[in-house]
């Protein structure tokens, strides 16, 4: 990677492709384009190192309340939001690609099989193992599947894997350091306008706050700024059709119920063992999975429901010795966890609290010797220690139905570079509440049959109005440049090209026609790789050019054989 900073270096005069954004979509796309032999310039508004949240909170929110402050969940800088994500990965379900008559505007313009090769490459990049997310994971874990099973007509098992970094396999993949690219990266440069003639972009105009401006000539442009910034740039440039900015989706999340407290019965421990964190031995570092439940396709079809899935969300107590030990280890490595701690407190609906002192953490470890010993015994068996918890919630995410009135438009106010700010009107619907409520009812019915205590429903699940006071977005912004083969139903073609343009492509989560329930990063990266390959073909890049595995350095280490 050749890096420049617009604040002190001249910008490249031209490129075959300018990629706008360097997160989980932009940097992998640039790597593939460069590997196909194209001259690629990546434009990144943030710095090369230490991504920050400058200017991210300056969004005009006029719809349902969204995560604030944005700096907790978004980043400007090389690698983008991968600097703060948890690494949680899962693909869409087969039903998510279908046109469902109970969900207007549903249906993807590609099939699961068409995206499968790109999902496999994205999985390698993220250090994931076999692409198995159902009951087959128990075999991979070397554990017997628990019995009895929930009624498959109502609920189906779902697993999530956690990405592993290449440089630091004990942490999630960090795009900035784990994805090598031969592209030129121009940091400190915000794309402010796409100069075009009859829908063909000729130059990308970039600027640094209070600093220089430049224009980069390009044969094609890939916009990978995410579902807020991508439509903002297209709208500010006068590109695309009336669908640009529409159908903003997220994954409304809410705690459905309480499962256990720190003094819960033994049955609560069985619930935590079945649905808690699981580890799988692997080299150079273990793989991590979380088990949950999702609405079955059958019940979605029968009752006209959107997708929803749930898992256990454990709240470690402040005096849990294992969490205290992790904090002590971070201190010894001189790595601050203040932002991470603040984010955790925010997501869990607790007031932000300062981390315990080092003295308090040492005391916590010494105060619970039996819990430490039992945790060490579990570690010896390849199982994670069981934390001392304040409580355990049943947490759920729901799909959103595409709504053209849920959208990103341009505000009247401009930012420091003269570009109109994004005006975000995110809409919630009763569809999401119905899916959450039905999921809660089914879990309440099924848990006793599984030999587990029924969870205690949260009071805000009584009705949609109460639910709206507690549900929040999960910073999974999707859908504002939705794919459709028909320009009458979307803003971009199946290959990512923006309808009405000749050489402008989008390669990020804004392409999603529907959102499913799965954490979207794995699919976002797969789509970005697919778009990049289609663009390279359109530009006539030779197929025989070097195309190294995007998971370099080295493929994902093979897990040990299940035991």
N, C-alpha and C positions, 0 to 999 in steps of 0.2 A: 504494500500500500504506500502510495506517495501522498503525503499530506501537505496542505497549504492552509493558511489562515488569511481570510480576506482583509482582516484588519492590518496586516503587515505585508502580505504577498499579493502580487498581481494574479487575478483570476485567469484560468485557461481561456484562450480566445474561442476555442471551438472543441467539439466532441462529437462522436457518433451518437452517443446517448447521454443525456443529463438525467440522473436519478435524484429526485428531490426527497430527502429523508434517509436516515441511516439506521433505522430500527430493525425489528424482526422481519420486515418486508423489504426495505430498501437495500440494506447491506447484502443479504443473500442474493437479491436480484442483480445487484451490481457485480457480485462475484461470478455469477453465471454468465452475464453479458460479457464481462472482461475475458472469461475463460473461452468464450466463443470467438475471441480475437477482435472485439470491438473496443474503441477508445471510449472510456466511460469516465464521467466526472460525477461524483456524488456531492450534492449540495446539502450541507447540514447547518442549521441555524445556531446550534450550540457549540461548545468547545470540543476539542479532541479528547480531553480527559475530564473527569469529575463532572458528569452531566448535572445540570441544575434545572430549576423550575421557573426561571425568570420569565415573566410575562404570561405564564400559563393560567394564572388566576384571573386575568383580565378578559373574561368572556362574559357576554351578556346572557345570563340564564333567565329565561322567561317562562319555562315550563315546570315540570315536576322537579323537586329539589334533586340536585346532583352532588356528587362527592366534592366537598370543599375542605381544605384547599386542594387544588389540583396538583400542587407540587408533590403531594404524597403518592400520587398514582401515575403521574406522567413526568417525562424528562425530555429536555432538549440537550442534545449532545450525541457524540458518536455512540451508537448502540441504542439510543432512544430509551423507551420505557423498559427494555430488557435489563436496564441497570437496577430496577426495583421490583421486577415481577417475582412471583414465588416459584415459577417453573412448572406449574400445574398444566398437564397436557391431556387432551383426549380428542378424538376425531368426532365429526358429526355422525349421527345415526343414519341408516339408509332412508328412513322415512323423511328425514329433513330435506332430502333432495327432491322429494315428490311434490307434485302439484296436489294440494289437499283442498277439497272443495269447501271445507269449513274454515279455511284460512285464506282470505283474499290475497292475491299477489304472491302466493307461495309457489314454489317450484324453482329449482336451479336449472340453468341451461347447459348443465353437464351432469354426467352420472358419477356415482361413487367409483366405478372402475376407471373412468377417465382421469380422476384426480389421484387414484391410488398410487401410481408411480411417484408422484410429487410428494405425497404424504410420506412415502418410504424415505425419500431423500431428506425431507424435513426432520423425520424421526432420527436419522443418522446424525444430522447436524446437532440435534438436541441430546444425543447420547442415550436415546431410548432403546429399549429391548424390543422383543416381538410386538407387533401391532395387535395385541389382544387386550380387549377392554371388558370382556364379559366373564362368565363363570370359569372360562379356561385359565384365568390368571391364577386360580388356586393351585393348579398343577405346576405352573411356572414358579410359584412360591414354595413348592415342595410341601404343601399342606393339603390335607384332605378338605374337600369342600364341606362347609358346614351344612348340617341337615337338621330339620327339614328345610326345603326351599320355599320362598314365598310363592303365592299363586301366580304363575307366569302370565295369566290373562290379565292380571292387575299390575304387578310390579316385576321389573327385570333387574338383575344385578348390573351394576356399572362400576368400573374402576377408572381411576385417574393415575397416570404416571407422572413423575417429577423429573424434569430435565436435569442433566448434569453438565457442568462446565468442562471444557477441555483443559483449561489452565488450572482450574480449581474444581475438581470433580465432586467435592462435598458441597458445592454451591450451585445454584441454577446457572444455566448457560448465559453468558454475557456476550451479546453479539459483538460488541466492540473488540473484544480480545479473542473470541473463539471462532470467528468467521474471517478467514483471510481473504483478501481481495486484491487484485492487481489494478483496481480502479484508482484514480486520483480523487482524494477526498478534500473538499474545500469547506473548512469549518468557519464559524463566525459569519456565515452567509445565509441570509434568509431570502428565499424566492418570493419576490413581491409581484411579479407579473410575467405572464407568458405572452410574448409578442407573436401575433399570428396574422396570416393573410388567408382569408377564405377557409379557416379551420385548420390550416397547416402552421404549426409553431415554427418560427425561424430562430428566435432567441429567447433565452431565459434570463430575465433581469433579476439580479441579486443585490442585496445591500447589507451593510453592517450598521448597527445602531450608532449614530453619530460619526460614522466613518465613510469609507469609500463605497461606490456602487460600480457594478460591472454588468456586462451582457455577454452571455455565452451562446454562440451559435451552435445549433444541434440538428441532427437529422431526425431525432425522435426524443421524446421526453417521457419519463416514467415518474408519475406522481405517487409518492408513498409516504404521505404525511399523516395518515390516519383519518378516521371518519369525521373529524371536525376540520382539520387543516386542509385536507385534500379538496373537499367541496368549496371551502373558503377561497382557495387559490383559483379554482376553476371559475367560480362566480365572479371574483374580482377581475379575472382576465376576460370575461365574457365568452366562455367556452361551455359547450355542452347544451343539452336540452332542458326542458322544465323539470326533469326528474333529479337533476343535480341538487343535492342537499336534502332530498326527501327520504322518508322511511328510515329516520334515525332510530336505531334499536340499541338495546343494551341487554343485560341479564339482570332483571330485578331480583334482588336477593333479600331474604328475610329468615329470621329464626322461627321455625314453625312451632317448636316445642322444646321443653327441657327434658333431658333424658336422665341425668344423674347429678348429684352434688358430691362434694368431697367426702361426705359421710354416707354415700349411697349404699344400697344393699349389694350383695354379691352378684345378683342378677345384672346390676348395672355394669359390673366388671365384665360379664359375658357379652354385653352389648358393645362395650368398648373393644373387646378382643375381636369380635366379629367385624365391626365396622370402623375400627380405628386404623392407624397407620401400620403398614406391613413393610418389611424389608426383604430384599432378595440379595443373596451374596453375589457379588460381581467384582470385576477388576477394572479400574484401580479403586473403585469405591462402590458401595452398595447402591442398589436401585430401590426407590421408594414408591409405594402404591397406597392409595386410599380407596376403600370399598364403600359403595353407597347403593342406592336404589333409584330407579327411574320409572316413570309411567310407561307401561307397556304400549307398543304400537296398537295393540288390539283395543285397549281402553281409550286411547286417543281417538281412534276412528269411531268407536261406538258412542262416545260422549262428546265428540267435537272439541277436544282439548288441545291446547298447545303443549309443547314439551315442558317437562319439569323433572328435576333430579335432586336428591338430598344426600347428605352425609353427616357425620358427627363433627361438630366444631368444639374442640376441647379448650377450655380456658385455664391454662396452668396457673396455679396459685403463686403469689409473689414469693412465697417461701418454699416452692418446689425445689428440691436439691438439684435436679437435673437441669432445669432452666437456669438456676443459679450457677451451676458449673459451666454451662455454655457461655453465660455472660462473662465469667471469669476468664475463660479461654479467649474470648474476643478482646478482653482488656489486655491480656498478655501479648496478643498479636497486634495490639495498638490499633484496633479497628473499631471505630465508633459505631454504635448501633442505635444512636438517638433517633434518626429518621425512621428506621425500621420499627423501633419500639412505638413511636408516635403513630405510625400507620396501623400497627396491630391494635393499638388502643382505639383508634378511630373506627376501624372496621367492626370492632366488637362492641360498639355502642357504650364505651366507657370513657370517662373523662381522661384526657391525656395525663399520665402520671410519670414523674421522673423515675428512671430506673433505680432499683435499690443500689446502695453503695457496695463497694467491694467487701467491706467488713460485714454488711448484712448478708451478702451472698455466701461468704465463708461460713457465717453462723448458720445459714439455712442448710448447707451441706452437712455440718456437724450435728444439726438438730434432728436429722432423719436418717440415722445409720441403717435401720432395717429396710427403709425404702431404697437406699443406695445399694444394699446387698441384694435385694430382690431384683433391682434393675440390672445389676451386674450378671445375675443368673439368667435373666432374659436375654441380655446381650450375648452371653455364651451360646444361647440357642438360636442366635440370629434374629431375635425379636427386639423391637424397641422397648425401652423402659416405659412403665406406666406412670404417667405424671400424677403428682398431687394436684387436684383440680378444684377450682371454685365451683364450676358447674360444667355440664356438657349439654350443648344445644344440638337439635336437629336442624341443620341449616339447608336451605334450598335455593336454587336458581331456576328461573323460568324463562322460556322463550317468549319473545314479544311478536305479536302479529304486526306485519308491515303496515304502517300508517303514513300516508302521504303528508298528513298535517304534523307529524312528528319530524322536525326538520332543522337543518342549519341554513340560516340566511345571513345576509350582511347587515351589520348594525350601522347606524349613522356615524357613530364615533369611530375614529381611526386610531391605529397604534402609532408608535414612535416613528415607523417607517412610512406612514401615510396610507397603509392598507386598512380597509374597513375591518373592524373586529368581527368575530363570529358571534352571531345571535343564535343561541341554542334553545329550541323549544321541544324538549323531550316529553313525550306523552306516555302516561300509564293507562292501562285498560283493565276492564273487569276480566278479560280473558286470562291475564296473568294471575289474578287473584283466584279465579276458579281452578286453575291448574295447581296452584299452591294448596288451596283448601282441599281439593280432591286427593292430592298426594298425602297430605296429613291424615285424612280419613282412612286411606288405604293402609298406611303404615300403622295407624292405631288399631286397625282390624287384624293386620298380619303379624305384628310383633308377638302377641300372646301365643299365636299358633307356632311361632318359632322358639317358644320358651323364653321370651324376653319380655321385660316389663313394658307396658304401653307407655309411650311418652305423654307428658302432661302438656296439652296444647297451650300455646302462648295466648294471652288475653286478646292481643290485637288480631288474631286470626278469626275472631267472631264474625266480622263483617268487612266488606270491602273498604268502607270509610276508615275503620280503625287500621286496617292493613296498610293503607296509603300513608299513614303517619309513621310507619316503621320501615317500610320497604325502601331500598335505596339501590342506585346503580352500582355496578361493580367495575366501573371504568373499562368495560368491554364495548366501546363505541363501535358500531357496525352499521353498514347499510346505506350510506348517503350517496353512493355512486353505484347503485345496484346493477348487477349484471342481468341482461335480458337479450335474447336474440332479436326481440321486437322492440324498436325504440319507443313504441307506445307504452311499454311497461317497464322501461329501465333506462339508465344513463350510460351504460357501457356494454359492449359486445362481450360474448363469452371469452374472447382472447384478451379482454381488459382494455381494448381501445375505446375511448370515449366516443359515443355516438355523435356524429356531426363533425368529427375531426379526422384528420388524415394520419397524424403521427403522435397523438397524445394518448398515453396508456396510464391506467391506474393499477396499482399492485399493492393493495392493503385491505384491511377489513371492511372498508366502505363498499367493496364489491359484493358482500354477502346479500343475497335476496331475502333469506331468512336466517335466523340466528341459532336455532337449536338450543340445547342447554349446555353444550360443552364449552369449556374454556377455549377461546378462539385462536390462540397464538399458533398452535401447530398447523391449523388449516390456513391461517393468514400466510405463513411462510410457504406452505405448499402452493397456494395460489400465486404468490409472488414469483416463485420459481417457474411455474407454468407460464405466466405472463411473459417473463423474461425470455424464456425459450421461444415462445411464439414471436416475440418482437425480433429476436436474433434471426429467426427464419425470414421474417418480413424484410429485414435489412440485408438479406443475402449473406449472412455470416456463414462461413463454411462449417459443415457438420464435423469435418475431420479435424477441426481445431482442437487444441487441448481442452479437455473438459474434466478437470480433476474432481474427485469426490468433494462436495461442499462440506463434508464433515471433517476435512483435514484440519489439524494434523492427525492422521490415523482414523480408522473407523471406530465406531463405538466398541469398546472392549466387550468381548463375549462374556455373558454371565456364566458363573459356575453351573454345573449340572444341578438340577433340583435335588433336594435331599428328602 
